[in-house]
Amino acid sequence: MTTIVMKFGGTSVANIDRIKNVANIIEKRKLEKTRIAVVVSAMAGVTNDLVEKSKQISSNFSKEEYDVLLSSGEQVTASLLSAALQDKGIKSRSMMSWQIPIVTEGQHKNSRIISINSKAINDYLDKDFVIIVPGFQGISQDMRTTTIGRGGSDASAVALAKSLDADRCEIYTDVEGVYSTNPAICDKAKKIEKISYDEMLEMASLGAKVMQSTSVQKAMINDVEIYVKSTFAPEKEGTAILPEDKISYDKVVTGVAYSKDDAKFTLQGVKDRPGVASAIFKPLYDNGISVDMIVQNISADNQKTDVTFTTKREDYDKTKKLISGLKDKIDFEALLTDKDVAKISIVGAGMITHPGVAFKMFNALASKDINIQVISTSEIKISVLIDEKNTEQAVKTLHSVFDLD
C-alpha cells in the first residue's frame, strides 16, 4: 500500500474553514487506500503572535521556554485537524514529538532532527489511522522541547517521509508549485513541472520562498521525492522536485531568483598582506553573521586591494560597527556601504554544457542600462548584485532572454 506524507503550511490552515478544507483533501486521498501521515504548521500569524508575547514578557526570554511557547502553535493545528477528520468518520489521532519521539540535537531555536522512531506511527497507519504530527518541533536527548528553526515544518515532513520510507512527500502551500520566477513581479512566470534537487536548492537559497533550502537539502541527501501542490487547487499536479537523473533539461536556465535582503560592504585601499582576509571576516564569524558574495581586487603593484562582500540586510548595523572597529588592526583607506542593492540570479543545470550563458546574462542587463556591482558563480548559477530599484526590470529581462516567458 502506498504511504505518503502530506505537509500543510500556515496559509493552508489559517482558520477553521481552511482546516476543514484540508480535512476534505485528506479524505479524498484516503479513498485511494493510502497510508497517510500529515505534518502541519501553526495557523497563519500564530507563531508571530507568540514571538510578540515572549518579547512583552522579557527581553531575555529563556531559549528553552521560547521553544515550548512557539511549538504550541503547531500542536493546536494538529488537534483541530485530527478532530475535523474524526468528525468525517476517519480514524485519526495527533502525536506530539515526544510521543513518537522525534529526537533532535543542537541549540534551542535551531535544532536538527537526528532520528524519528517510526514504529508507533506505522502501528497506527497499519490500523488505518491518519496520523497528524506538529511540524517544527522535536525533543532533545535531555527531554526538553526544541524547535527546528526556519522552514522547520518542511524539514519535519521530509524527515518523516524518510523515516516511514514513504513513496512521496507532498508539500501543500498557497501556490500551485514552483515558478520560473516570482509571478508577483513577472506576469509571464510559469509553473515548473519538474526541477532537480540542485536547482531547487539554489532557487531556495537565492530567494525563492516556496521551500526552505535546508528542507531541500535534506530531501536530496535522503532521496525523498517532493511534490509542491496548492491547497486551494489540489487536483493540479504542482511541481516535482526530483533527482537529476529524472529530469530532462530542455532549457539552459530553469528559473530567475532574486532577493532584496542584502547589504554591500567595500573596504577600499586595504594593505595587502597574508592574513588580512581572515582578520576581516573573523569578527563576522564570531558574531554569527553570514557572508555571501565576496570579491577581491588586487592593485597592479600588489600593494593594496579592495575587498567587497555582502551580508543579510538585517545584519547591516552590526557589520558596519564591527568592520569600522577594525581600523586599528587593518590598514584600509575607506569603508563604503550600500543597503539599496538586490541580488539577481539565474539557475539551471543546463548551464553546465552550454557556453556563453554569462555573456548572454550580462549583455541583457547592459541593454537595459543596469550596472553590475558584484558577480558570483557556481556550476548551475550566476548571481549579480545590482541597484535595488532595477530589480523588477532585471528579472523580467532575464526571464525573457532565457526563453522562460
BARO-789872 format. One record per residue (C-alpha): residue number from 1; y, x, z; residue in three letters. Coordinates in steps of 0.02 Angstrom, whole numbers, padded with zeros to 5 digits, m for minus. Example, Ala and Ser with C-alpha at 12.3 -4.5 7.8 and 13.67 -1.06 7.14 Angstrom:
<atom i="1" v="m00225" u="00615" w="00390" aa="ALA"/>
<atom i="2" v="m00053" u="00684" w="00357" aa="SER"/>
# end
This chain:
<atom i="1" v="00000" u="00000" w="00000" aa="MET"/>
<atom i="2" v="00175" u="00062" w="m00043" aa="THR"/>
<atom i="3" v="00282" u="00125" w="00100" aa="THR"/>
<atom i="4" v="00471" u="00127" w="00084" aa="ILE"/>
<atom i="5" v="00616" u="00173" w="00196" aa="VAL"/>
<atom i="6" v="00772" u="00068" w="00170" aa="MET"/>
<atom i="7" v="00938" u="00126" w="00243" aa="LYS"/>
<atom i="8" v="01090" u="00012" w="00257" aa="PHE"/>
<atom i="9" v="01263" u="00085" w="00286" aa="GLY"/>
<atom i="10" v="01408" u="00017" w="00387" aa="GLY"/>
<atom i="11" v="01484" u="m00089" w="00249" aa="THR"/>
<atom i="12" v="01313" u="m00167" w="00215" aa="SER"/>
<atom i="13" v="01301" u="m00228" w="00397" aa="VAL"/>
<atom i="14" v="01487" u="m00251" w="00429" aa="ALA"/>
<atom i="15" v="01470" u="m00426" w="00502" aa="ASN"/>
<atom i="16" v="01341" u="m00561" w="00540" aa="ILE"/>
<atom i="17" v="01342" u="m00633" w="00364" aa="ASP"/>
<atom i="18" v="01307" u="m00462" w="00290" aa="ARG"/>
<atom i="19" v="01168" u="m00429" w="00415" aa="ILE"/>
<atom i="20" v="01090" u="m00594" w="00360" aa="LYS"/>
<atom i="21" v="01109" u="m00536" w="00179" aa="ASN"/>
<atom i="22" v="01016" u="m00375" w="00221" aa="VAL"/>
<atom i="23" v="00878" u="m00481" w="00300" aa="ALA"/>
<atom i="24" v="00865" u="m00577" w="00136" aa="ASN"/>
<atom i="25" v="00846" u="m00413" w="00039" aa="ILE"/>
<atom i="26" v="00709" u="m00354" w="00156" aa="ILE"/>
<atom i="27" v="00621" u="m00523" w="00145" aa="GLU"/>
<atom i="28" v="00611" u="m00507" w="m00045" aa="LYS"/>
<atom i="29" v="00540" u="m00331" w="m00033" aa="ARG"/>
<atom i="30" v="00416" u="m00391" w="00097" aa="LYS"/>
<atom i="31" v="00347" u="m00515" w="m00031" aa="LEU"/>
<atom i="32" v="00293" u="m00363" w="m00133" aa="GLU"/>
<atom i="33" v="00165" u="m00322" w="00003" aa="LYS"/>
<atom i="34" v="00263" u="m00167" w="00052" aa="THR"/>
<atom i="35" v="00264" u="m00073" w="00217" aa="ARG"/>
<atom i="36" v="00448" u="m00063" w="00265" aa="ILE"/>
<atom i="37" v="00543" u="00042" w="00391" aa="ALA"/>
<atom i="38" v="00730" u="00015" w="00398" aa="VAL"/>
<atom i="39" v="00868" u="00132" w="00459" aa="VAL"/>
<atom i="40" v="01036" u="00055" w="00500" aa="VAL"/>
<atom i="41" v="01212" u="00117" w="00531" aa="SER"/>
<atom i="42" v="01336" u="00041" w="00652" aa="ALA"/>
<atom i="43" v="01434" u="m00110" w="00592" aa="MET"/>
<atom i="44" v="01591" u="m00057" w="00497" aa="ALA"/>
<atom i="45" v="01729" u="00000" w="00614" aa="GLY"/>
<atom i="46" v="01621" u="00001" w="00771" aa="VAL"/>
<atom i="47" v="01600" u="00190" w="00781" aa="THR"/>
<atom i="48" v="01787" u="00220" w="00757" aa="ASN"/>
<atom i="49" v="01822" u="00094" w="00894" aa="ASP"/>
<atom i="50" v="01703" u="00184" w="01012" aa="LEU"/>
<atom i="51" v="01787" u="00350" w="00972" aa="VAL"/>
<atom i="52" v="01956" u="00275" w="01016" aa="GLU"/>
<atom i="53" v="01888" u="00207" w="01180" aa="LYS"/>
<atom i="54" v="01824" u="00381" w="01225" aa="SER"/>
<atom i="55" v="01999" u="00451" w="01195" aa="LYS"/>
<atom i="56" v="02075" u="00317" w="01307" aa="GLN"/>
<atom i="57" v="01959" u="00367" w="01448" aa="ILE"/>
<atom i="58" v="01982" u="00555" w="01437" aa="SER"/>
<atom i="59" v="02049" u="00693" w="01325" aa="SER"/>
<atom i="60" v="01900" u="00796" w="01383" aa="ASN"/>
<atom i="61" v="01762" u="00666" w="01362" aa="PHE"/>
<atom i="62" v="01589" u="00738" w="01401" aa="SER"/>
<atom i="63" v="01490" u="00779" w="01242" aa="LYS"/>
<atom i="64" v="01332" u="00710" w="01320" aa="GLU"/>
<atom i="65" v="01414" u="00543" w="01364" aa="GLU"/>
<atom i="66" v="01502" u="00542" w="01195" aa="TYR"/>
<atom i="67" v="01332" u="00539" w="01110" aa="ASP"/>
<atom i="68" v="01270" u="00399" w="01224" aa="VAL"/>
<atom i="69" v="01427" u="00300" w="01182" aa="LEU"/>
<atom i="70" v="01427" u="00323" w="00994" aa="LEU"/>
<atom i="71" v="01240" u="00294" w="00972" aa="SER"/>
<atom i="72" v="01260" u="00119" w="01044" aa="SER"/>
<atom i="73" v="01337" u="00055" w="00882" aa="GLY"/>
<atom i="74" v="01177" u="00081" w="00782" aa="GLU"/>
<atom i="75" v="01072" u="00004" w="00921" aa="GLN"/>
<atom i="76" v="01173" u="m00158" w="00911" aa="VAL"/>
<atom i="77" v="01142" u="m00169" w="00724" aa="THR"/>
<atom i="78" v="00956" u="m00134" w="00744" aa="ALA"/>
<atom i="79" v="00937" u="m00275" w="00869" aa="SER"/>
<atom i="80" v="01036" u="m00401" w="00766" aa="LEU"/>
<atom i="81" v="00942" u="m00362" w="00605" aa="LEU"/>
<atom i="82" v="00772" u="m00371" w="00691" aa="SER"/>
<atom i="83" v="00818" u="m00540" w="00763" aa="ALA"/>
<atom i="84" v="00878" u="m00600" w="00591" aa="ALA"/>
<atom i="85" v="00708" u="m00554" w="00517" aa="LEU"/>
<atom i="86" v="00616" u="m00640" w="00659" aa="GLN"/>
<atom i="87" v="00718" u="m00796" w="00625" aa="ASP"/>
<atom i="88" v="00644" u="m00794" w="00450" aa="LYS"/>
<atom i="89" v="00468" u="m00785" w="00519" aa="GLY"/>
<atom i="90" v="00449" u="m00600" w="00479" aa="ILE"/>
<atom i="91" v="00369" u="m00492" w="00612" aa="LYS"/>
<atom i="92" v="00498" u="m00362" w="00661" aa="SER"/>
<atom i="93" v="00550" u="m00251" w="00805" aa="ARG"/>
<atom i="94" v="00682" u="m00121" w="00837" aa="SER"/>
<atom i="95" v="00631" u="00050" w="00901" aa="MET"/>
<atom i="96" v="00755" u="00167" w="00985" aa="MET"/>
<atom i="97" v="00748" u="00354" w="00951" aa="SER"/>
<atom i="98" v="00671" u="00390" w="01122" aa="TRP"/>
<atom i="99" v="00531" u="00265" w="01092" aa="GLN"/>
<atom i="100" v="00470" u="00350" w="00933" aa="ILE"/>
<atom i="101" v="00528" u="00487" w="00976" aa="PRO"/>
<atom i="102" v="00650" u="00569" w="00855" aa="ILE"/>
<atom i="103" v="00670" u="00743" w="00931" aa="VAL"/>
<atom i="104" v="00825" u="00846" w="00896" aa="THR"/>
<atom i="105" v="00894" u="01017" w="00934" aa="GLU"/>
<atom i="106" v="01067" u="01094" w="00933" aa="GLY"/>
<atom i="107" v="01232" u="01044" w="01008" aa="GLN"/>
<atom i="108" v="01280" u="00868" w="01058" aa="HIS"/>
<atom i="109" v="01383" u="00778" w="00923" aa="LYS"/>
<atom i="110" v="01299" u="00882" w="00787" aa="ASN"/>
<atom i="111" v="01112" u="00893" w="00823" aa="SER"/>
<atom i="112" v="00973" u="00916" w="00695" aa="ARG"/>
<atom i="113" v="00810" u="00820" w="00682" aa="ILE"/>
<atom i="114" v="00662" u="00936" w="00709" aa="ILE"/>
<atom i="115" v="00520" u="00809" w="00722" aa="SER"/>
<atom i="116" v="00478" u="00624" w="00712" aa="ILE"/>
<atom i="117" v="00319" u="00556" w="00788" aa="ASN"/>
<atom i="118" v="00269" u="00429" w="00656" aa="SER"/>
<atom i="119" v="00114" u="00364" w="00745" aa="LYS"/>
<atom i="120" v="00199" u="00221" w="00839" aa="ALA"/>
<atom i="121" v="00292" u="00165" w="00683" aa="ILE"/>
<atom i="122" v="00137" u="00174" w="00575" aa="ASN"/>
<atom i="123" v="00040" u="00071" w="00702" aa="ASP"/>
<atom i="124" v="00168" u="m00069" w="00687" aa="TYR"/>
<atom i="125" v="00180" u="m00053" w="00497" aa="LEU"/>
<atom i="126" v="m00009" u="m00072" w="00486" aa="ASP"/>
<atom i="127" v="00010" u="m00236" w="00584" aa="LYS"/>
<atom i="128" v="00134" u="m00298" w="00452" aa="ASP"/>
<atom i="129" v="00290" u="m00271" w="00558" aa="PHE"/>
<atom i="130" v="00458" u="m00218" w="00486" aa="VAL"/>
<atom i="131" v="00524" u="m00080" w="00598" aa="ILE"/>
<atom i="132" v="00711" u="m00060" w="00623" aa="ILE"/>
<atom i="133" v="00770" u="00113" w="00678" aa="VAL"/>
<atom i="134" v="00951" u="00151" w="00727" aa="PRO"/>
<atom i="135" v="01012" u="00298" w="00623" aa="GLY"/>
<atom i="136" v="01125" u="00441" w="00676" aa="PHE"/>
<atom i="137" v="01034" u="00473" w="00839" aa="GLN"/>
<atom i="138" v="00891" u="00563" w="00921" aa="GLY"/>
<atom i="139" v="00835" u="00632" w="01087" aa="ILE"/>
<atom i="140" v="00844" u="00812" w="01146" aa="SER"/>
<atom i="141" v="00699" u="00906" w="01223" aa="GLN"/>
<atom i="142" v="00779" u="00880" w="01393" aa="ASP"/>
<atom i="143" v="00779" u="00690" w="01363" aa="MET"/>
<atom i="144" v="00964" u="00667" w="01326" aa="ARG"/>
<atom i="145" v="01029" u="00552" w="01188" aa="THR"/>
<atom i="146" v="01100" u="00651" w="01042" aa="THR"/>
<atom i="147" v="01192" u="00611" w="00881" aa="THR"/>
<atom i="148" v="01159" u="00695" w="00716" aa="ILE"/>
<atom i="149" v="01336" u="00716" w="00651" aa="GLY"/>
<atom i="150" v="01422" u="00662" w="00493" aa="ARG"/>
<atom i="151" v="01307" u="00568" w="00374" aa="GLY"/>
<atom i="152" v="01180" u="00556" w="00514" aa="GLY"/>
<atom i="153" v="01105" u="00389" w="00463" aa="SER"/>
<atom i="154" v="01065" u="00454" w="00289" aa="ASP"/>
<atom i="155" v="00986" u="00607" w="00368" aa="ALA"/>
<atom i="156" v="00885" u="00494" w="00483" aa="SER"/>
<atom i="157" v="00821" u="00395" w="00335" aa="ALA"/>
<atom i="158" v="00768" u="00549" w="00237" aa="VAL"/>
<atom i="159" v="00682" u="00625" w="00389" aa="ALA"/>
<atom i="160" v="00591" u="00461" w="00425" aa="LEU"/>
<atom i="161" v="00535" u="00446" w="00243" aa="ALA"/>
<atom i="162" v="00462" u="00621" w="00253" aa="LYS"/>
<atom i="163" v="00376" u="00583" w="00419" aa="SER"/>
<atom i="164" v="00297" u="00423" w="00352" aa="LEU"/>
<atom i="165" v="00254" u="00504" w="00185" aa="ASP"/>
<atom i="166" v="00348" u="00358" w="00107" aa="ALA"/>
<atom i="167" v="00343" u="00326" w="m00079" aa="ASP"/>
<atom i="168" v="00531" u="00313" w="m00089" aa="ARG"/>
<atom i="169" v="00690" u="00312" w="00016" aa="CYS"/>
<atom i="170" v="00819" u="00181" w="m00034" aa="GLU"/>
<atom i="171" v="01000" u="00205" w="00021" aa="ILE"/>
<atom i="172" v="01098" u="00042" w="00012" aa="TYR"/>
<atom i="173" v="01286" u="00051" w="00007" aa="THR"/>
<atom i="174" v="01436" u="m00042" w="m00066" aa="ASP"/>
<atom i="175" v="01424" u="00035" w="m00240" aa="VAL"/>
<atom i="176" v="01288" u="00018" w="m00371" aa="GLU"/>
<atom i="177" v="01243" u="00202" w="m00373" aa="GLY"/>
<atom i="178" v="01315" u="00374" w="m00405" aa="VAL"/>
<atom i="179" v="01453" u="00376" w="m00536" aa="TYR"/>
<atom i="180" v="01509" u="00513" w="m00655" aa="SER"/>
<atom i="181" v="01672" u="00515" w="m00556" aa="THR"/>
<atom i="182" v="01767" u="00400" w="m00439" aa="ASN"/>
<atom i="183" v="01791" u="00232" w="m00528" aa="PRO"/>
<atom i="184" v="01945" u="00201" w="m00421" aa="ALA"/>
<atom i="185" v="02044" u="00331" w="m00521" aa="ILE"/>
<atom i="186" v="01947" u="00331" w="m00684" aa="CYS"/>
<atom i="187" v="01901" u="00161" w="m00754" aa="ASP"/>
<atom i="188" v="01787" u="00245" w="m00884" aa="LYS"/>
<atom i="189" v="01671" u="00314" w="m00749" aa="ALA"/>
<atom i="190" v="01492" u="00260" w="m00772" aa="LYS"/>
<atom i="191" v="01338" u="00250" w="m00664" aa="LYS"/>
<atom i="192" v="01218" u="00396" w="m00675" aa="ILE"/>
<atom i="193" v="01038" u="00335" w="m00692" aa="GLU"/>
<atom i="194" v="00957" u="00499" w="m00635" aa="LYS"/>
<atom i="195" v="01029" u="00654" w="m00554" aa="ILE"/>
<atom i="196" v="00943" u="00810" w="m00486" aa="SER"/>
<atom i="197" v="00949" u="00862" w="m00303" aa="TYR"/>
<atom i="198" v="01050" u="01017" w="m00350" aa="ASP"/>
<atom i="199" v="01180" u="00916" w="m00446" aa="GLU"/>
<atom i="200" v="01193" u="00784" w="m00311" aa="MET"/>
<atom i="201" v="01210" u="00919" w="m00178" aa="LEU"/>
<atom i="202" v="01356" u="00995" w="m00272" aa="GLU"/>
<atom i="203" v="01436" u="00825" w="m00304" aa="MET"/>
<atom i="204" v="01421" u="00776" w="m00121" aa="ALA"/>
<atom i="205" v="01491" u="00942" w="m00057" aa="SER"/>
<atom i="206" v="01635" u="00932" w="m00180" aa="LEU"/>
<atom i="207" v="01699" u="00761" w="m00129" aa="GLY"/>
<atom i="208" v="01582" u="00627" w="m00195" aa="ALA"/>
<atom i="209" v="01569" u="00504" w="m00050" aa="LYS"/>
<atom i="210" v="01407" u="00411" w="m00092" aa="VAL"/>
<atom i="211" v="01297" u="00531" w="00008" aa="MET"/>
<atom i="212" v="01325" u="00675" w="00127" aa="GLN"/>
<atom i="213" v="01269" u="00846" w="00067" aa="SER"/>
<atom i="214" v="01161" u="00877" w="00222" aa="THR"/>
<atom i="215" v="01056" u="00723" w="00181" aa="SER"/>
<atom i="216" v="01033" u="00776" w="00000" aa="VAL"/>
<atom i="217" v="00982" u="00949" w="00058" aa="GLN"/>
<atom i="218" v="00851" u="00875" w="00175" aa="LYS"/>
<atom i="219" v="00783" u="00769" w="00033" aa="ALA"/>
<atom i="220" v="00773" u="00919" w="m00082" aa="MET"/>
<atom i="221" v="00684" u="01028" w="00047" aa="ILE"/>
<atom i="222" v="00560" u="00890" w="00090" aa="ASN"/>
<atom i="223" v="00538" u="00824" w="m00088" aa="ASP"/>
<atom i="224" v="00593" u="00647" w="m00041" aa="VAL"/>
<atom i="225" v="00649" u="00542" w="m00190" aa="GLU"/>
<atom i="226" v="00808" u="00444" w="m00153" aa="ILE"/>
<atom i="227" v="00869" u="00287" w="m00239" aa="TYR"/>
<atom i="228" v="01051" u="00238" w="m00210" aa="VAL"/>
<atom i="229" v="01074" u="00050" w="m00230" aa="LYS"/>
<atom i="230" v="01203" u="m00085" w="m00194" aa="SER"/>
<atom i="231" v="01176" u="m00205" w="m00050" aa="THR"/>
<atom i="232" v="01277" u="m00332" w="m00149" aa="PHE"/>
<atom i="233" v="01178" u="m00312" w="m00312" aa="ALA"/>
<atom i="234" v="01005" u="m00259" w="m00251" aa="PRO"/>
<atom i="235" v="00921" u="m00315" w="m00411" aa="GLU"/>
<atom i="236" v="01005" u="m00173" w="m00507" aa="LYS"/>
<atom i="237" v="00917" u="m00005" w="m00522" aa="GLU"/>
<atom i="238" v="01053" u="00107" w="m00449" aa="GLY"/>
<atom i="239" v="01039" u="00296" w="m00460" aa="THR"/>
<atom i="240" v="00882" u="00400" w="m00433" aa="ALA"/>
<atom i="241" v="00903" u="00572" w="m00350" aa="ILE"/>
<atom i="242" v="00751" u="00670" w="m00407" aa="LEU"/>
<atom i="243" v="00676" u="00844" w="m00428" aa="PRO"/>
<atom i="244" v="00742" u="00940" w="m00578" aa="GLU"/>
<atom i="245" v="00578" u="00925" w="m00674" aa="ASP"/>
<atom i="246" v="00600" u="00736" w="m00682" aa="LYS"/>
<atom i="247" v="00773" u="00747" w="m00763" aa="ILE"/>
<atom i="248" v="00812" u="00765" w="m00948" aa="SER"/>
<atom i="249" v="00983" u="00845" w="m00973" aa="TYR"/>
<atom i="250" v="01063" u="00762" w="m01123" aa="ASP"/>
<atom i="251" v="01238" u="00810" w="m01064" aa="LYS"/>
<atom i="252" v="01310" u="00979" w="m01017" aa="VAL"/>
<atom i="253" v="01411" u="00904" w="m00874" aa="VAL"/>
<atom i="254" v="01343" u="00766" w="m00763" aa="THR"/>
<atom i="255" v="01498" u="00724" w="m00663" aa="GLY"/>
<atom i="256" v="01676" u="00766" w="m00610" aa="VAL"/>
<atom i="257" v="01711" u="00776" w="m00423" aa="ALA"/>
<atom i="258" v="01873" u="00803" w="m00329" aa="TYR"/>
<atom i="259" v="01939" u="00821" w="m00153" aa="SER"/>
<atom i="260" v="02113" u="00812" w="m00080" aa="LYS"/>
<atom i="261" v="02074" u="00880" w="00092" aa="ASP"/>
<atom i="262" v="02100" u="01065" w="00056" aa="ASP"/>
<atom i="263" v="02239" u="01187" w="00104" aa="ALA"/>
<atom i="264" v="02275" u="01354" w="00020" aa="LYS"/>
<atom i="265" v="02324" u="01517" w="00105" aa="PHE"/>
<atom i="266" v="02378" u="01678" w="00020" aa="THR"/>
<atom i="267" v="02406" u="01845" w="00107" aa="LEU"/>
<atom i="268" v="02517" u="01948" w="m00007" aa="GLN"/>
<atom i="269" v="02525" u="02136" w="m00010" aa="GLY"/>
<atom i="270" v="02379" u="02170" w="00106" aa="VAL"/>
<atom i="271" v="02350" u="02357" w="00130" aa="LYS"/>
<atom i="272" v="02177" u="02382" w="00055" aa="ASP"/>
<atom i="273" v="02053" u="02470" w="00168" aa="ARG"/>
<atom i="274" v="01872" u="02445" w="00223" aa="PRO"/>
<atom i="275" v="01852" u="02301" w="00346" aa="GLY"/>
<atom i="276" v="02012" u="02209" w="00302" aa="VAL"/>
<atom i="277" v="01919" u="02054" w="00235" aa="ALA"/>
<atom i="278" v="01814" u="02048" w="00393" aa="SER"/>
<atom i="279" v="01971" u="02059" w="00500" aa="ALA"/>
<atom i="280" v="02050" u="01913" w="00407" aa="ILE"/>
<atom i="281" v="01902" u="01795" w="00418" aa="PHE"/>
<atom i="282" v="01832" u="01838" w="00590" aa="LYS"/>
<atom i="283" v="01958" u="01733" w="00689" aa="PRO"/>
<atom i="284" v="01923" u="01585" w="00574" aa="LEU"/>
<atom i="285" v="01736" u="01603" w="00605" aa="TYR"/>
<atom i="286" v="01765" u="01619" w="00793" aa="ASP"/>
<atom i="287" v="01863" u="01455" w="00791" aa="ASN"/>
<atom i="288" v="01738" u="01358" w="00686" aa="GLY"/>
<atom i="289" v="01849" u="01348" w="00531" aa="ILE"/>
<atom i="290" v="01753" u="01340" w="00367" aa="SER"/>
<atom i="291" v="01820" u="01437" w="00219" aa="VAL"/>
<atom i="292" v="01785" u="01379" w="00042" aa="ASP"/>
<atom i="293" v="01863" u="01463" w="m00110" aa="MET"/>
<atom i="294" v="01905" u="01649" w="m00094" aa="ILE"/>
<atom i="295" v="01995" u="01757" w="m00222" aa="VAL"/>
<atom i="296" v="02047" u="01939" w="m00200" aa="GLN"/>
<atom i="297" v="02157" u="02033" w="m00324" aa="ASN"/>
<atom i="298" v="02171" u="02223" w="m00313" aa="ILE"/>
<atom i="299" v="02331" u="02307" w="m00372" aa="SER"/>
<atom i="300" v="02325" u="02435" w="m00512" aa="ALA"/>
<atom i="301" v="02348" u="02580" w="m00390" aa="ASP"/>
<atom i="302" v="02209" u="02514" w="m00274" aa="ASN"/>
<atom i="303" v="02330" u="02520" w="m00128" aa="GLN"/>
<atom i="304" v="02367" u="02336" w="m00098" aa="LYS"/>
<atom i="305" v="02280" u="02171" w="m00126" aa="THR"/>
<atom i="306" v="02317" u="01984" w="m00121" aa="ASP"/>
<atom i="307" v="02189" u="01875" w="m00033" aa="VAL"/>
<atom i="308" v="02185" u="01687" w="m00066" aa="THR"/>
<atom i="309" v="02068" u="01564" w="00018" aa="PHE"/>
<atom i="310" v="02055" u="01379" w="00059" aa="THR"/>
<atom i="311" v="02008" u="01281" w="00215" aa="THR"/>
<atom i="312" v="01999" u="01098" w="00258" aa="LYS"/>
<atom i="313" v="02173" u="01024" w="00271" aa="ARG"/>
<atom i="314" v="02138" u="00965" w="00449" aa="GLU"/>
<atom i="315" v="02125" u="01149" w="00497" aa="ASP"/>
<atom i="316" v="02292" u="01196" w="00417" aa="TYR"/>
<atom i="317" v="02396" u="01217" w="00575" aa="ASP"/>
<atom i="318" v="02261" u="01311" w="00669" aa="LYS"/>
<atom i="319" v="02226" u="01426" w="00521" aa="THR"/>
<atom i="320" v="02410" u="01464" w="00493" aa="LYS"/>
<atom i="321" v="02432" u="01510" w="00676" aa="LYS"/>
<atom i="322" v="02277" u="01621" w="00677" aa="LEU"/>
<atom i="323" v="02322" u="01714" w="00518" aa="ILE"/>
<atom i="324" v="02504" u="01736" w="00571" aa="SER"/>
<atom i="325" v="02439" u="01812" w="00732" aa="GLY"/>
<atom i="326" v="02351" u="01949" w="00633" aa="LEU"/>
<atom i="327" v="02515" u="02030" w="00579" aa="LYS"/>
<atom i="328" v="02496" u="02170" w="00706" aa="ASP"/>
<atom i="329" v="02315" u="02205" w="00657" aa="LYS"/>
<atom i="330" v="02326" u="02185" w="00468" aa="ILE"/>
<atom i="331" v="02466" u="02259" w="00364" aa="ASP"/>
<atom i="332" v="02521" u="02120" w="00245" aa="PHE"/>
<atom i="333" v="02689" u="02076" w="00169" aa="GLU"/>
<atom i="334" v="02689" u="01885" w="00174" aa="ALA"/>
<atom i="335" v="02584" u="01731" w="00209" aa="LEU"/>
<atom i="336" v="02604" u="01589" w="00083" aa="LEU"/>
<atom i="337" v="02529" u="01418" w="00119" aa="THR"/>
<atom i="338" v="02511" u="01255" w="00023" aa="ASP"/>
<atom i="339" v="02440" u="01089" w="00084" aa="LYS"/>
<atom i="340" v="02477" u="00994" w="m00076" aa="ASP"/>
<atom i="341" v="02326" u="01052" w="m00176" aa="VAL"/>
<atom i="342" v="02169" u="00969" w="m00243" aa="ALA"/>
<atom i="343" v="02000" u="01040" w="m00292" aa="LYS"/>
<atom i="344" v="01931" u="00978" w="m00458" aa="ILE"/>
<atom i="345" v="01751" u="01018" w="m00504" aa="SER"/>
<atom i="346" v="01633" u="00990" w="m00649" aa="ILE"/>
<atom i="347" v="01447" u="00985" w="m00607" aa="VAL"/>
<atom i="348" v="01297" u="00991" w="m00721" aa="GLY"/>
<atom i="349" v="01131" u="01082" w="m00733" aa="ALA"/>
<atom i="350" v="01155" u="01084" w="m00922" aa="GLY"/>
<atom i="351" v="01292" u="01214" w="m00898" aa="MET"/>
<atom i="352" v="01160" u="01348" w="m00870" aa="ILE"/>
<atom i="353" v="01107" u="01351" w="m01052" aa="THR"/>
<atom i="354" v="01273" u="01305" w="m01136" aa="HIS"/>
<atom i="355" v="01406" u="01441" w="m01163" aa="PRO"/>
<atom i="356" v="01591" u="01404" w="m01168" aa="GLY"/>
<atom i="357" v="01597" u="01272" w="m01031" aa="VAL"/>
<atom i="358" v="01728" u="01365" w="m00929" aa="ALA"/>
<atom i="359" v="01839" u="01388" w="m01082" aa="PHE"/>
<atom i="360" v="01824" u="01205" w="m01126" aa="LYS"/>
<atom i="361" v="01874" u="01155" w="m00949" aa="MET"/>
<atom i="362" v="02021" u="01275" w="m00938" aa="PHE"/>
<atom i="363" v="02082" u="01232" w="m01112" aa="ASN"/>
<atom i="364" v="02077" u="01045" w="m01074" aa="ALA"/>
<atom i="365" v="02182" u="01068" w="m00917" aa="LEU"/>
<atom i="366" v="02304" u="01182" w="m01009" aa="ALA"/>
<atom i="367" v="02327" u="01050" w="m01143" aa="SER"/>
<atom i="368" v="02394" u="00935" w="m01007" aa="LYS"/>
<atom i="369" v="02505" u="01074" w="m00935" aa="ASP"/>
<atom i="370" v="02401" u="01080" w="m00775" aa="ILE"/>
<atom i="371" v="02408" u="01251" w="m00693" aa="ASN"/>
<atom i="372" v="02251" u="01325" w="m00614" aa="ILE"/>
<atom i="373" v="02283" u="01415" w="m00450" aa="GLN"/>
<atom i="374" v="02108" u="01468" w="m00395" aa="VAL"/>
<atom i="375" v="01936" u="01467" w="m00480" aa="ILE"/>
<atom i="376" v="01760" u="01472" w="m00408" aa="SER"/>
<atom i="377" v="01594" u="01453" w="m00496" aa="THR"/>
<atom i="378" v="01407" u="01436" w="m00474" aa="SER"/>
<atom i="379" v="01266" u="01410" w="m00599" aa="GLU"/>
<atom i="380" v="01295" u="01223" w="m00609" aa="ILE"/>
<atom i="381" v="01475" u="01205" w="m00550" aa="LYS"/>
<atom i="382" v="01652" u="01260" w="m00592" aa="ILE"/>
<atom i="383" v="01790" u="01217" w="m00469" aa="SER"/>
<atom i="384" v="01977" u="01243" w="m00487" aa="VAL"/>
<atom i="385" v="02122" u="01219" w="m00369" aa="LEU"/>
<atom i="386" v="02273" u="01128" w="m00441" aa="ILE"/>
<atom i="387" v="02430" u="01040" w="m00382" aa="ASP"/>
<atom i="388" v="02378" u="00878" w="m00295" aa="GLU"/>
<atom i="389" v="02497" u="00772" w="m00400" aa="LYS"/>
<atom i="390" v="02392" u="00812" w="m00555" aa="ASN"/>
<atom i="391" v="02226" u="00754" w="m00481" aa="THR"/>
<atom i="392" v="02205" u="00591" w="m00575" aa="GLU"/>
<atom i="393" v="02258" u="00662" w="m00742" aa="GLN"/>
<atom i="394" v="02142" u="00812" w="m00721" aa="ALA"/>
<atom i="395" v="01992" u="00703" w="m00678" aa="VAL"/>
<atom i="396" v="02021" u="00585" w="m00825" aa="LYS"/>
<atom i="397" v="02048" u="00729" w="m00945" aa="THR"/>
<atom i="398" v="01889" u="00822" w="m00896" aa="LEU"/>
<atom i="399" v="01789" u="00660" w="m00892" aa="HIS"/>
<atom i="400" v="01839" u="00627" w="m01072" aa="SER"/>
<atom i="401" v="01823" u="00807" w="m01137" aa="VAL"/>
<atom i="402" v="01645" u="00821" w="m01074" aa="PHE"/>
<atom i="403" v="01592" u="00654" w="m01154" aa="ASP"/>
<atom i="404" v="01568" u="00559" w="m00991" aa="LEU"/>
<atom i="405" v="01677" u="00408" w="m01034" aa="ASP"/>
# end
